[in-house]
């Protein structure tokens, strides 16, 4: 009996030491970006001034090339932690091939790009994407940088470095990373994302700027507490830029439904669900929220994809300032083969 008690006490001490070591290490290596930090632009686009008033965009959360149709994820109620190597290869090839065939698009706003993370076998997806889109300028902003994520306990996620990336046919004047406020309690915040948006600025012939914002707002956000702090921040900056006479396009994974989202148009063909809806009161008169009302952009990942059964919704979209006209928007349907999100294409005209 005494031996069993000693073994039990020993195990408790070992677990406590392990957790203490993990927390201390995470505290010492915690990624703490400033509220606004400059981003180094990689690559040199041939054009420095946007001459054409018609411009194309694509936003896509690529799910770190690890959340295709066969995958679920433990944190969303599934079982999987890392994709098997053959699935990682399949999803990576599918995403890169799609991007290469869409090379003529002017702006790409991508989210969840891994940079040497354990879950994606330490591949540098930023370099892979740049190779698929040669000749474009690239801006990468980190939004998740943890040296060791200790969950699940027996099969921890390990090292994660991930971010957002804006690629463009035009050379930006500047690019900056803008931090969202994180309200997670310690020590949880040591292992969670440091959400942000990328703001990149481009020259126009009329001496104004096209300002492009690439956002990835908070998920796992009970009652929308985090998004309620994030949305005023990005919207205020968008409004400030518009009041300067600039043209503003914001796009990405907002992790919330657009203001007038209604499941009815999706439910004709898909098992659609609603999430928290973005308040339309956030935007001033004339601003436009643009999305494809008939195709979903995101699926649940509590289980592998089952067409006709897996719940879907719309959380990937664009917001345009009043001096921009939306000409076309559509989901480039991939049927969630390579990611738990679908790419969204948009064509606009500067007025």
C-alpha positions as CSV (number, residue, x, y, z in Angstrom):
1,X,0.0,0.0,0.0
2,X,2.8,2.4,0.9
3,X,4.6,1.6,-2.4
4,X,1.5,2.4,-4.4
5,X,1.1,5.7,-2.4
6,X,4.7,6.6,-3.1
7,X,4.3,5.8,-6.8
8,X,1.1,8.0,-6.9
9,X,2.8,10.9,-5.1
10,X,5.8,10.5,-7.4
11,X,3.6,10.7,-10.5
12,X,1.9,13.8,-9.2
13,X,5.2,15.5,-8.5
14,X,6.5,14.6,-12.0
15,X,3.3,16.0,-13.6
16,X,3.6,19.2,-11.6
17,X,7.3,19.6,-12.5
18,X,6.4,19.0,-16.2
19,X,3.6,21.7,-16.1
20,X,5.8,24.1,-14.2
21,X,8.7,23.7,-16.7
22,X,6.3,24.1,-19.7
23,X,4.8,27.3,-18.2
24,X,8.2,28.8,-17.3
25,X,9.6,28.0,-20.7
26,X,6.5,29.5,-22.4
27,X,6.8,32.6,-20.3
28,X,10.5,33.1,-21.1
29,X,9.8,32.6,-24.9
30,X,6.5,34.4,-25.1
31,X,5.9,36.3,-28.4
32,X,5.0,39.8,-27.4
33,X,4.6,42.0,-30.5
34,X,4.2,45.7,-30.2
35,X,0.7,47.2,-31.1
36,X,2.0,48.2,-34.5
37,X,5.2,46.8,-36.1
38,X,6.6,47.3,-39.6
39,X,6.7,44.3,-41.9
40,X,9.6,43.6,-44.2
41,X,8.3,43.2,-47.8
42,X,9.8,40.2,-49.6
43,X,10.1,40.1,-53.4
44,X,9.9,43.0,-55.9
45,X,6.8,43.4,-57.9
46,X,7.3,45.0,-61.3
47,X,4.6,47.6,-60.8
48,X,4.8,50.3,-58.1
49,X,1.6,52.3,-59.1
50,X,-1.8,50.8,-59.6
51,X,-2.9,52.2,-63.0
52,X,-6.0,50.1,-63.6
53,X,-9.2,51.1,-61.8
54,X,-10.4,47.5,-62.0
55,X,-8.7,45.3,-59.4
56,X,-9.1,41.6,-58.4
57,X,-8.7,40.0,-54.9
58,X,-8.8,36.5,-53.4
59,X,-9.0,35.7,-49.7
60,X,-8.4,32.1,-48.4
61,X,-7.7,30.6,-45.1
62,X,-5.5,27.6,-46.2
63,X,-5.7,25.9,-42.8
64,X,-1.9,25.4,-42.6
65,X,-2.3,22.8,-45.4
66,X,-3.5,20.4,-42.7
67,X,-7.3,20.6,-42.6
68,X,-8.6,19.1,-45.8
69,X,-11.6,16.8,-46.3
70,X,-10.3,13.8,-44.4
71,X,-9.4,15.8,-41.3
72,X,-11.1,16.8,-38.1
73,X,-9.4,18.6,-35.2
74,X,-9.3,17.7,-31.5
75,X,-9.9,21.3,-30.3
76,X,-13.1,21.4,-32.2
77,X,-14.4,18.1,-30.9
78,X,-12.6,15.8,-33.4
79,X,-9.8,13.3,-32.9
80,X,-6.9,14.3,-35.1
81,X,-4.0,16.4,-34.0
82,X,-1.6,16.4,-37.0
83,X,-2.4,15.3,-40.6
84,X,-0.6,12.2,-41.8
85,X,2.3,13.0,-44.2
86,X,0.4,11.7,-47.2
87,X,-2.6,14.0,-46.4
88,X,-0.3,17.0,-45.7
89,X,1.3,16.4,-49.1
90,X,-2.1,16.1,-50.8
91,X,-3.5,19.3,-49.3
92,X,-0.3,21.3,-49.9
93,X,-0.2,20.3,-53.6
94,X,-3.9,21.1,-54.0
95,X,-3.5,24.6,-52.4
96,X,-0.3,25.5,-54.3
97,X,-1.7,24.2,-57.6
98,X,-4.9,26.4,-57.2
99,X,-2.8,29.5,-56.3
100,X,-0.6,28.9,-59.4
101,X,-3.5,28.7,-61.7
102,X,-5.0,31.9,-60.1
103,X,-1.7,33.8,-60.7
104,X,-3.4,36.6,-62.7
105,X,-5.3,37.9,-59.6
106,X,-3.8,41.2,-58.3
107,X,-4.1,40.6,-54.5
108,X,-4.0,37.4,-52.4
109,X,-5.0,37.6,-48.8
110,X,-4.1,34.3,-47.1
111,X,-4.5,33.2,-43.5
112,X,-3.2,30.3,-41.5
113,X,0.2,29.9,-43.3
114,X,2.6,27.8,-41.2
115,X,6.3,28.6,-41.0
116,X,8.2,25.6,-39.7
117,X,5.6,24.2,-37.4
118,X,5.6,20.7,-36.1
119,X,2.0,20.0,-37.2
120,X,2.9,20.7,-40.9
121,X,6.2,18.8,-40.7
122,X,8.2,22.0,-40.4
123,X,7.6,23.0,-44.1
124,X,7.9,26.7,-44.8
125,X,4.6,27.4,-46.5
126,X,5.4,31.1,-47.0
127,X,8.3,30.2,-49.3
128,X,6.1,27.5,-51.1
129,X,3.3,30.1,-51.7
130,X,5.8,32.7,-53.0
131,X,7.2,30.1,-55.4
132,X,3.7,29.4,-56.7
133,X,3.1,33.1,-57.2
134,X,6.4,34.5,-58.6
135,X,6.8,38.2,-59.3
136,X,4.5,39.2,-56.5
137,X,5.5,41.2,-53.4
138,X,4.8,39.4,-50.1
139,X,4.0,40.7,-46.6
140,X,3.9,38.1,-43.8
141,X,2.6,38.9,-40.3
142,X,2.9,36.4,-37.5
143,X,-0.2,35.7,-35.4
144,X,0.8,32.5,-33.6
145,X,4.3,31.9,-32.3
146,X,4.7,29.4,-29.5
147,X,7.8,27.2,-29.0
148,X,5.9,24.4,-27.4
149,X,2.1,23.9,-27.2
150,X,1.6,21.2,-24.6
151,X,-1.8,19.9,-25.6
152,X,-3.0,17.2,-26.0
153,X,-0.9,15.9,-23.1
154,X,0.2,12.6,-24.7
155,X,0.6,14.0,-28.2
156,X,1.4,17.7,-27.9
157,X,1.2,20.1,-30.9
158,X,4.7,21.3,-30.1
159,X,6.2,24.2,-32.0
160,X,3.9,26.5,-34.0
161,X,4.7,29.5,-36.0
162,X,1.9,30.8,-38.2
163,X,0.6,34.0,-39.8
164,X,-1.2,35.9,-42.5
165,X,0.2,36.8,-45.9
166,X,-0.7,39.4,-48.4
167,X,0.8,39.0,-51.9
168,X,0.3,41.6,-54.6
169,X,1.1,42.4,-58.2
170,X,2.1,45.8,-57.0
171,X,5.0,46.9,-54.7
172,X,3.6,48.3,-51.4
173,X,4.7,51.6,-50.1
174,X,4.6,50.2,-46.5
175,X,3.2,47.2,-44.7
176,X,2.5,47.0,-41.0
177,X,1.2,44.4,-38.5
178,X,-1.5,45.7,-36.2
179,X,-2.1,43.7,-33.0
180,X,-5.5,42.9,-31.7
181,X,-5.9,42.9,-27.9
182,X,-5.8,39.4,-26.3
183,X,-8.0,39.0,-23.3
184,X,-7.1,35.4,-22.5
185,X,-6.1,34.8,-18.9
186,X,-2.6,33.7,-17.9
187,X,-1.3,31.1,-18.4
188,X,-3.7,30.2,-21.2
189,X,-2.6,33.3,-23.2
190,X,0.9,31.9,-23.4
191,X,-0.3,29.2,-25.7
192,X,-2.9,31.0,-27.7
193,X,-2.8,33.1,-30.9
194,X,-1.7,36.7,-30.9
195,X,-4.3,37.9,-33.4
196,X,-3.6,40.7,-35.9
197,X,-4.3,42.2,-39.2
198,X,-1.9,43.3,-41.9
199,X,-2.2,46.7,-43.4
200,X,-0.5,47.3,-46.7
201,X,-0.5,50.5,-48.7
202,X,-0.2,51.0,-52.5
203,X,0.2,54.0,-54.7
204,X,-2.5,55.3,-57.1
205,X,-2.2,57.8,-59.9
206,X,-4.3,60.4,-58.1
207,X,-1.7,60.5,-55.2
208,X,-4.1,58.6,-53.0
209,X,-3.5,55.1,-51.6
210,X,-5.2,51.8,-51.9
211,X,-5.2,50.4,-48.4
212,X,-5.6,46.6,-48.1
213,X,-6.2,44.9,-44.7
214,X,-5.8,41.2,-44.3
215,X,-7.5,40.0,-41.1
216,X,-7.9,36.8,-39.1
217,X,-10.2,37.4,-36.1
218,X,-10.6,35.3,-33.0
219,X,-12.2,31.9,-32.9
220,X,-12.8,29.9,-29.7
221,X,-14.3,33.1,-28.4
222,X,-17.2,32.5,-26.1
223,X,-19.8,35.2,-26.3
224,X,-17.7,37.1,-28.9
225,X,-15.7,38.8,-26.1
226,X,-12.5,39.1,-28.2
227,X,-14.2,40.0,-31.4
228,X,-16.0,42.8,-29.7
229,X,-12.6,44.4,-28.9
230,X,-11.1,43.6,-32.3
231,X,-13.8,44.9,-34.7
232,X,-13.8,48.6,-33.5
233,X,-10.0,48.6,-33.8
234,X,-9.9,47.5,-37.5
235,X,-13.1,49.5,-38.5
236,X,-11.8,52.7,-37.0
237,X,-8.6,52.4,-38.9
238,X,-10.5,51.7,-42.1
239,X,-12.7,54.8,-41.5
240,X,-9.6,57.0,-40.8
241,X,-8.0,55.9,-44.1
242,X,-11.2,56.6,-46.0
243,X,-11.5,60.0,-44.5
244,X,-8.0,60.8,-45.8
245,X,-9.4,60.2,-49.3
246,X,-7.9,56.7,-49.6
247,X,-9.6,53.5,-51.0
248,X,-10.0,50.7,-48.5
249,X,-10.4,46.9,-48.9
250,X,-10.5,44.7,-45.9
251,X,-10.8,40.9,-46.3
252,X,-10.1,37.6,-44.6
253,X,-11.4,35.2,-42.1
254,X,-13.6,37.2,-39.8
255,X,-14.8,34.2,-37.7
256,X,-18.3,35.7,-37.7
257,X,-21.1,35.9,-40.2
258,X,-21.6,39.1,-42.3
259,X,-24.4,41.5,-41.1
260,X,-27.2,40.3,-43.4
261,X,-26.3,36.7,-43.4
262,X,-29.3,34.3,-43.7
263,X,-29.0,30.6,-43.7
264,X,-32.0,30.3,-46.1
265,X,-30.0,30.8,-49.3
266,X,-27.4,28.2,-48.3
267,X,-29.9,25.7,-46.8
268,X,-31.3,25.0,-50.3
269,X,-28.1,23.0,-51.0
270,X,-26.1,22.7,-47.7
271,X,-26.7,22.1,-44.0
272,X,-26.0,25.7,-43.1
273,X,-25.6,27.1,-39.6
274,X,-25.3,30.6,-38.2
275,X,-22.6,31.9,-35.9
276,X,-22.3,35.3,-34.2
277,X,-23.3,37.9,-36.8
278,X,-21.2,41.0,-37.3
279,X,-23.2,44.1,-36.2
280,X,-24.1,46.3,-39.1
281,X,-23.9,49.3,-36.8
282,X,-20.1,49.0,-36.9
283,X,-19.9,50.5,-40.4
284,X,-20.8,54.0,-41.5
285,X,-23.2,54.7,-44.3
286,X,-21.9,53.7,-47.7
287,X,-19.5,50.9,-46.6
288,X,-20.2,47.6,-48.3
289,X,-19.9,44.0,-47.0
290,X,-19.4,41.7,-49.9
291,X,-19.8,37.9,-50.0
292,X,-21.2,35.1,-52.1
293,X,-24.6,34.4,-50.6
294,X,-25.1,31.0,-52.2
295,X,-21.9,29.1,-51.3
296,X,-20.4,28.4,-47.9
297,X,-16.8,29.4,-47.1
298,X,-16.2,27.3,-43.9
299,X,-17.1,23.9,-42.6
300,X,-17.2,22.4,-39.1
301,X,-14.1,20.2,-38.3
302,X,-15.5,18.1,-35.5
303,X,-15.5,15.3,-38.0
304,X,-14.1,14.5,-41.5
305,X,-16.2,16.1,-44.3
306,X,-19.4,14.3,-45.1
307,X,-21.1,16.1,-48.0
308,X,-24.8,16.9,-47.1
309,X,-24.2,16.3,-43.4
310,X,-21.2,18.5,-42.4
311,X,-22.4,21.9,-41.2
312,X,-21.2,24.9,-43.1
313,X,-21.4,28.7,-42.9
314,X,-20.0,32.0,-44.3
315,X,-17.2,33.8,-42.4
316,X,-14.8,34.8,-45.2
317,X,-15.7,38.0,-46.9
318,X,-14.7,41.6,-47.9
319,X,-15.6,45.1,-46.7
320,X,-15.2,48.0,-49.2
321,X,-15.1,51.7,-48.6
322,X,-17.8,53.9,-50.2
323,X,-15.5,54.9,-53.1
324,X,-15.2,51.3,-54.4
325,X,-17.7,49.4,-56.4
326,X,-18.0,45.7,-56.2
327,X,-18.3,44.2,-59.7
328,X,-18.3,40.5,-58.9
329,X,-17.8,38.1,-56.0
330,X,-17.8,34.3,-55.9
331,X,-16.6,31.4,-53.9
332,X,-14.1,29.4,-56.0
333,X,-15.5,26.1,-55.1
334,X,-13.0,23.5,-54.0
335,X,-15.5,21.4,-52.0
336,X,-13.3,21.7,-48.9
337,X,-10.8,19.2,-50.4
338,X,-7.7,21.0,-49.2
339,X,-8.8,23.3,-46.4
340,X,-11.7,23.8,-44.0
341,X,-12.2,27.1,-45.9
342,X,-13.0,27.9,-49.5
343,X,-11.3,30.7,-51.5
344,X,-13.3,33.8,-52.2
345,X,-12.7,35.9,-55.4
346,X,-13.7,39.5,-55.8
347,X,-13.4,42.1,-58.6
348,X,-13.8,45.8,-57.8
349,X,-13.7,49.2,-59.5
350,X,-12.2,52.3,-57.9
351,X,-14.6,55.2,-58.4
